[in-house]
């Protein structure tokens, strides 16, 4: 087994009396997409800032391709591309100018800059907007420009911090398609998100963060299989809202290994007057189980636009037939 491209070990970060990260450890191997999933304030963005050398940890260490970020930050950062959560484009400059400046900062020769710029603008559907000031772009277009800029220098490791935050469902799916295309070409990606569907759809492995700690990690399949294969949603019995009650009770979800067990449970609840529905277990079931502390980490898991164009530089593509 190859060494991890990204390693975080025992990362601790404190802000006064508050501990933002409390011993985070995780890895990402070449060609793998790892999703950090958790609610706001769980420590996702802080983890990315430490991994990319923007913030020093109070304890622990980070290595990128075997390079200790604390010892050689310039060399380590040169291997990374970062698409930040906030839209940090130079709004007065055009899309092409933003990409060009990024390439110059990484000392890319002019022919390489022009080639990468043309390829990425085409791949992200921004070719016709190359000379448009970024302040005139929509939110979704700016997200795509941020992603294109992060890929300009052909990074081995890509950090995507909440890349679809604030986007409508259609644009979110467009970004998912772009990320999928990048994966197919061999990139290693650390993705932070609070969209459970996003992690289930894109990730090879998911790391659940809760209050600065790794609550659970594993592949989506492992996390879901640990709960079972069939989920039963039990709808609360219809009752009038009481005085002062402004929320409708949510369904109770119970997971089962076998469909026969789930069906028997649903029939029993139906006899008691409840409405029930059966469905396949989803990643959100594992997420809520871990977040609520309702059970141990699922078995098998570890506790604790134009899409046809090339988006990575030619030497960063995955060999044919290789999958993450």
N, C-alpha and C positions, 0 to 999 in steps of 0.2 A: 504494500500500500504506500502511495506517495505521501510525502510530508504535506501538511496543510499549507495552503498559500497564505491564509490569515490565521493567526493564533492570538487569542486574548486569554490571559491566565490570572485569576484572582484579582480582577480589577475592582478597586475601591475608590469612590469619589465622594467627598463630603463638602458640604457648603455650611460652614458653621456647625450647628448641632444637627443639621439634617444630613442623612446619608442618602445620596442619590443612587449610588451603585454599591452593592454590598457583596463583593466577591464574585463578580461575573467572570465566567470562563466559557469560551466557545471557539469553534474552529470552522473554517470553510476551505474545502479542498478545490483543486483546479477544476473548473467547469461546473461548479456547484452553485446553486442559488439557495441561500439560507435566509429565511425570513425571521425577523424579530417582531413578535406580535405581542401587543399589550395595550392597556388603556393609556390615556394621556397621563403623563407623569410617571410612567413605569420605568423610565430610564433609557428608552430607545435612542433618542437623539444624543444624549450624553455618551452612550456607548459608541456611536458613530464618531463623535467629535474626538474622543480619546483614541479610537482606532486610526483616525486619519491624522493624528498629531496636532490637532487644533487645541487640545486640552490635555494637561498633564494629570495622570492619575495620582492619588495619594498612596496607593499600593498596587502591586501587580505589574505586569508587563505585556507589551504588544509586539508581535513579530509579523512582518510581511515578507514572504518569500525568504524566510530565515533571517531577515534583517531586523534588528532591534530598533524600533522606532525612536526610543529614547537616545540611542547611541548614534544613529545615522538618519535623522529625520528627512533630510533632503533626498537621499537615495531611496528611502522607503516611500516617500510621497510621490516620487516620480513614477512609481508603479501603479498609482491609484488615480481613479477618476471619481469625482464627487458631484452628485446632483442633489443640492441642498433642498431642504423643505421649503424655505422661503425663496421667492423668485429674485435671485441676486444678479440679474443681468444689468448691464449698463443701459439704462432705458433710453438715453439720448443717442446711442449708437445703433446702427443697423444690426440685423441678425448676423450677416456675414462679418461685420467688423468685430462683434463680440467673439465669434469663433476664431477669427484671425489673431486677435490679441492673445487669446488663450494659447494658440499654437506658438506664437512668438515667445511667450513666457516659458514654454517648454523647449525652446530653441529648435523648433522644427524648421528645416530648410524650406524655402518658399515653394518649390515644387511639391513637397510633401504636404504643406499646408493647403495648397490649392486642391490637391487630389482629395484629401480628407474632407475638406469643406464641401466640395461638390458631392461627394458620396453621401455624407451625413445629411446635408440639406435635402437631397433627393429621398433618402431613406425615411426621414421624419416628415416628409410632405411639406417642407418649408422652402423648396427651391424657388417658387414664384414670389416668396416673401423675403428673399435674401437681402434686398436693399431697403426693406421697411424698418423704420425705427422700432425698437422693441416696445416703446411706450404705446405704440399703436396696435400691438398684438392682443389677441384675446388671452384669457388665462390658460387655456389648453395649448395654444400656440407657444406661449412663453415656456410652459412645462416641456414641450418638445425641444425648444431651443436650448434650455438648460441641459437636457439630456444629450443633445448633439454636441454641445460644448464640452461636456464631461468626457466624451469619447474621442475628442479631437486628437489627442496624443497617443491613442492606442493603448490604454491602460490594461494591465493584467487583472486588476481588481477594481470593481465598480461599486460604489456606495450609493444607494438610492434611498434617500430619507423622505418618507411619506410622499412618493412621487405623484400620487393621484389625489392628494388632499384637496378638497374644495372643488373637484371637477364633477361635472354631471355624468350620469351613468354611461352615456355614449362615448364621451371623451375618455372616461376611465378605461373602457374596453379597448379604445384605440391605443392608449399607453400600454395596456397589457400586451397587445400585439407587438408593439415595439420592443418591450422587454423580452418577450418570447423569442423574437428574431435575434436579439443580442445573445441570448443564451445559446441558441442553435449554432452561433459562430464561435463558441468556446469561452465566453467571458465567465469569470467568477464574480458573483454578485452577492452583496449583503444588502437586503431590503428591509426597511422598517415600515411597518404599517399597523393601523388599527382596524383595517378592513379584513375580516376573517376570510371572506370569499377570495380576496386577492392572494392571501397566503396559501389557501388550499389549491388554488388554480396554478400558481407559479412555482411554489417552493419545492425543492428536494427535501429540505429539512426545515422544521419550524422550531424556534426557541420562544417559549412563553416567558415573558418578563412580568414580574409582579412586585411592585414596591422595591425595585432595585435588585431583585434576585432572580435567578433562573428557577422558575417554578417547575418547568417540565420541558423536555426537548425530544425530538424524534421526527421521523418522516410523517407527513399527513396520514399516510396509510397506517403506520404504527399507532399513532395517537388515536385514530378513529377505531381501529381494531381492538385496542385496549378496552374500549367501552362496550363494544359489541358490534352487531351488524344492523340491527333494527331498533329504531327509536319510536316510542309511543308518546305523543303529545296529548295530555289530558287537559281539556279546557275546563276552567272553573265553572261551577254551576251558576246559572244566571240569577243574580240577586240585585235588587235596587241599590244604587250607591247610597252609602250612609252620609250623614251630615259631616262635612269636613273631608270626605274622601274624594280625591280628584284624580285617582289613577284606577284603571281597570286591571284586576289581577292578571298576571301572565300565565300561560299554560305551564303545567308541570311536565317535564320531560324525563322519561325513564328509558334506559337503554338495555337491550337484551342480546345475548349471543345468538339465540335461535329464534326464528320467526314464529314457531309454534308457541314458545313462551310469551312472546310479545302479544300474539293474538289472544291467548288465554287471559292475559292481564287486561287487555283492552275490553274483552267481552265482560269480564268481571266489573270493570269500571262502568261499562254501559248499563249493566244491571242496577248499578247504584245511582243511575241518573246522569252520569257524566257523558260528555261528548269526547270522542277520542279519534285520533288519526295516526296511521302508521306510515313511516317513511324510513329511508336509509339514514344511518348515522352520518352526521356532518362534522366537520372540524369545529364548528362553533359549539357543538355539544361537549367536546373535549376541553375547549377553551373555558366555557362557563363552569365545568366541573372543577377544573384546576383553580380558576380565579376565585370560586366560592369556597374552595377548600373542602368540597363536599366528599371528596374521595382521594385516594392516593393517586399518584401519577399513573396513567394508563399503562397496562402491562405491555412491554416491548419498547416503551419510551424510556428516556433517561431523566430521572428527577434532577432535581437541582435546577388615412395615411397610406403610404406605399410601403408594403412590407416585403416586397420581393427584392429589394436592393441590399447590398452589403453594408453593414453598419460598423463593423470592426475593420481595422487595417488588415491587409491580406495575410500577414504572418500571425494573426491572432485567431484565425478560424479553427474550429474543431475538425480533425480529420474525419472524412466520410465514414458514417456508421458508428461513430462514437457518441454515446449518450452520457449525460451526467450520472 
